[in-house]
Amino acid sequence: MSFGIEAAGYYVPGLYLEIKDLAEKRGIEPAKLEKGLGLHKMGLSDVHEDAATFAAEALLKLIKDYQINPEEIARVYLGTESAVDAAKPTASYAVQMVEKVLEEEFGTRCFRNCDVLDMTFACVGGVDALHNALDFVRVNPDKKAVVIASDYAKYELASSGEYTQGGGAVALLVSSKPDLLEIENNWGVASESVFDFFKPRRLYKKEDLNGAPETYPDKVEVFTDEPVFDGQYSNQCYQDRIKEAYYHYKEITGQNKPYENWEHIIFHLPYAFHGKRVFTEIYSLENDLSYETAEEQKAVAKSENYLKLINDKIEKSQRASSEIGNMYTASIFMAFLSALQTSFNENEELSGKEIGFVGYGSGSKSKVFAGKVSENWRKVVGKWHLFENLNQRSAVDFETYEKLHRKQLRESVNKNYKGFGLVSIEVENPVLIGARYYHYQP
Ligand SMILES: CC(C)(COP(=O)([O-])OP(=O)([O-])OC[C@H]1O[C@@H](n2cnc3c(N)ncnc32)[C@H](O)[C@@H]1OP(=O)([O-])[O-])[C@@H](O)C(=O)NCCC(=O)NCCSC(=O)C[C@@](C)(O)CC(=O)[O-]
């Protein structure tokens, strides 16, 4: 019996900022962002959007596109680091929103017997959700699970993380009928507690919150959505952990150079070119190349063989990231969708080909695993229209971007939006304070 991904849906917010507009305002050479990091557009959440609406959109799309009976879904595991509450799972908000829309077709509370849960480990939380969902279906092969990865990446204005912002969600149906990708049960894992990027609870005064949530009392402890981070150190932690997890994967599988068997190498992409920039170390170790000095590292990165590896195995997975930015937990899955959508559009045959995944989450942990593309993959990918949908989004100007970032807008930029939206947050009733209410606009 095989296990893996049966179907996939995604949601990307409808607004973006052109990276060249950001570069111009911040005095950064556009070529650094475009040619150095691979950034073109930055996906932005509108006023009514958050990790719960993103997750609900991706879940509803998955259910509708593949005509899934929600009563067949035994578990919904949501990977997120943008939770809307520290106790009530964001998955419970998302599932409730979708339940309401499906009410007519499936009756009230069609997810009544579904086990709903959030999982958090920075960007690798979605991979953790997938890992656990697979464990669940391996034990219960007649059941299905849904994994959702949903996040928005927000950094302080004018910081080095600002140009890597983005957001959105990917939902995966996990079962013993893996029409898209059959995933083997070999997991290379490496973890170490570090402070490369984290979101501590912090005490804020009301004015520190940029006048934003009028809902907050004068001084409150809140989760910040802007991380404390050290960019170059986070790169080093990423590089160290993926190396350890990759070697753990080699040890478990007994394979010599696993990456050589992988048609696509799918990384967690905090920005489009990150995977290809950091994989040089593993590549050098695998091929006995010297990697000590900066000159040697550059020589590897610019070598003909390495450029061919990027072109053959990495480039297709970068394309969506260049258009969206960091989606934290959802980035690795969006990189996977990007690679498969591109192969689909270019009429490549992927059936039976192996795909390797290199996940990373700050704090820190890496997971390395692989899967085999199923015979039916074209039927699954045929529903996505990923790049057409990305082309339907609307650009905002820099002023609007800054207002969105500072939470200074009261009304949505897209006033006629369709789909899920946050309507209000309870501020009066003491036993409901902070409760969030959503609606759906067909
Ligand atoms: C990611 C960094 C550190 C990048 O930091 P940075 O200082 O913006 O960029 P850089 O100096 O590291 O690299 C710039 C590249 O552009 C090139 N360049 C320069 N000028 C030009 C030009 N004119 N024309 C063409 N190319 C140019 C330059 O040569 C270089 O390329 P290289 O040669 O090294 O390949 C920063 O954006 C940052 O702090 N981001 C936030 C943290 C982050 O994303 N870290 C990544 C690893 S940790 C992670 O992935 C986890 C995370 C963040 O997703 C969170 C989670 O797990 O929850």
The ligand as a Tripos MOL2 file, in Angstrom:
@<TRIPOS>MOLECULE
LIG
   58    60     1     0     0
SMALL
NO_CHARGES

@<TRIPOS>ATOM
      1 C1         17.8600   36.6240    3.6830 C.3       1 LIG1
      2 C2         18.6530   37.8530    4.0380 C.3       1 LIG1
      3 C3         19.6170   37.5110    5.1840 C.3       1 LIG1
      4 C4         19.4260   38.3120    2.8260 C.3       1 LIG1
      5 O1         20.3060   39.3250    3.2180 O.3       1 LIG1
      6 P1         20.7940   40.4930    2.2850 P.3       1 LIG1
      7 O2         21.7920   41.2140    3.0780 O.co2     1 LIG1
      8 O3         19.6400   41.2410    1.7350 O.co2     1 LIG1
      9 O4         21.4150   39.7760    1.0160 O.3       1 LIG1
     10 P2         22.8220   39.0460    0.8680 P.3       1 LIG1
     11 O5         23.9160   40.0570    0.9880 O.co2     1 LIG1
     12 O6         22.8880   37.8590    1.7710 O.co2     1 LIG1
     13 O7         22.7420   38.5600   -0.6290 O.3       1 LIG1
     14 C5         22.4900   39.4130   -1.6910 C.3       1 LIG1
     15 C6         22.7700   38.7130   -2.9940 C.3       1 LIG1
     16 O8         22.5220   39.6500   -4.0290 O.3       1 LIG1
     17 C7         23.6760   39.7800   -4.8260 C.3       1 LIG1
     18 N1         23.7170   41.1550   -5.3380 N.ar      1 LIG1
     19 C8         23.9390   42.3010   -4.6640 C.ar      1 LIG1
     20 N2         23.8720   43.3490   -5.5030 N.ar      1 LIG1
     21 C9         23.5990   42.8650   -6.7370 C.ar      1 LIG1
     22 C10        23.3970   43.4650   -8.0350 C.ar      1 LIG1
     23 N3         23.4780   44.7700   -8.2060 N.pl3     1 LIG1
     24 N4         23.1230   42.6490   -9.0790 N.ar      1 LIG1
     25 C11        23.0230   41.3060   -8.9140 C.ar      1 LIG1
     26 N5         23.2050   40.6870   -7.7050 N.ar      1 LIG1
     27 C12        23.4890   41.4690   -6.6350 C.ar      1 LIG1
     28 C13        24.8410   39.4400   -3.9190 C.3       1 LIG1
     29 O9         25.9690   39.1010   -4.6840 O.3       1 LIG1
     30 C14        24.2350   38.2650   -3.1420 C.3       1 LIG1
     31 O10        24.2040   37.0760   -3.9450 O.3       1 LIG1
     32 P3         25.3170   35.8940   -3.8700 P.3       1 LIG1
     33 O11        26.4200   36.3660   -4.7190 O.co2     1 LIG1
     34 O12        25.7150   35.7520   -2.4330 O.co2     1 LIG1
     35 O13        24.5980   34.7010   -4.3740 O.co2     1 LIG1
     36 C15        17.7220   39.0060    4.4800 C.3       1 LIG1
     37 O14        16.7740   39.2730    3.4890 O.3       1 LIG1
     38 C16        16.9950   38.7030    5.7570 C.2       1 LIG1
     39 O15        17.4470   39.0500    6.8250 O.2       1 LIG1
     40 N6         15.7840   38.0510    5.6550 N.am      1 LIG1
     41 C17        14.9800   37.6060    6.7840 C.3       1 LIG1
     42 C18        15.4740   36.2820    7.3760 C.3       1 LIG1
     43 C19        15.5650   35.1950    6.3350 C.2       1 LIG1
     44 O16        14.8150   35.1480    5.3860 O.2       1 LIG1
     45 N7         16.4880   34.2380    6.5200 N.am      1 LIG1
     46 C20        16.6470   33.1180    5.6140 C.3       1 LIG1
     47 C21        17.0810   31.8380    6.3050 C.3       1 LIG1
     48 S1         16.1050   31.4450    7.7540 S.3       1 LIG1
     49 C22        14.6010   30.8310    7.1120 C.2       1 LIG1
     50 O17        14.5230   30.4950    5.9810 O.2       1 LIG1
     51 C23        13.4530   30.7550    8.0520 C.3       1 LIG1
     52 C24        12.3960   31.8240    7.8610 C.3       1 LIG1
     53 C25        13.0020   33.2090    7.6970 C.3       1 LIG1
     54 O18        11.6460   31.5770    6.7050 O.3       1 LIG1
     55 C26        11.4970   31.9220    9.1070 C.3       1 LIG1
     56 C27        10.8610   30.6690    9.6870 C.2       1 LIG1
     57 O19        11.3900   29.5800    9.7140 O.co2     1 LIG1
     58 O20         9.7720   30.8620   10.2370 O.co2     1 LIG1
@<TRIPOS>BOND
     1     1     2 1
     2     2     3 1
     3     2     4 1
     4     2    36 1
     5     4     5 1
     6     5     6 1
     7     6     7 2
     8     6     8 1
     9     6     9 1
    10     9    10 1
    11    10    11 2
    12    10    12 1
    13    10    13 1
    14    13    14 1
    15    14    15 1
    16    15    16 1
    17    15    30 1
    18    16    17 1
    19    17    18 1
    20    17    28 1
    21    18    19 ar
    22    18    27 ar
    23    19    20 ar
    24    20    21 ar
    25    21    22 ar
    26    21    27 ar
    27    22    23 1
    28    22    24 ar
    29    24    25 ar
    30    25    26 ar
    31    26    27 ar
    32    28    29 1
    33    28    30 1
    34    30    31 1
    35    31    32 1
    36    32    33 2
    37    32    34 1
    38    32    35 1
    39    36    37 1
    40    36    38 1
    41    38    39 2
    42    38    40 1
    43    40    41 1
    44    41    42 1
    45    42    43 1
    46    43    44 2
    47    43    45 1
    48    45    46 1
    49    46    47 1
    50    47    48 1
    51    48    49 1
    52    49    50 2
    53    49    51 1
    54    51    52 1
    55    52    53 1
    56    52    54 1
    57    52    55 1
    58    55    56 1
    59    56    57 2
    60    56    58 1
@<TRIPOS>SUBSTRUCTURE
     1 LIG1         1 GROUP 0 **** ****
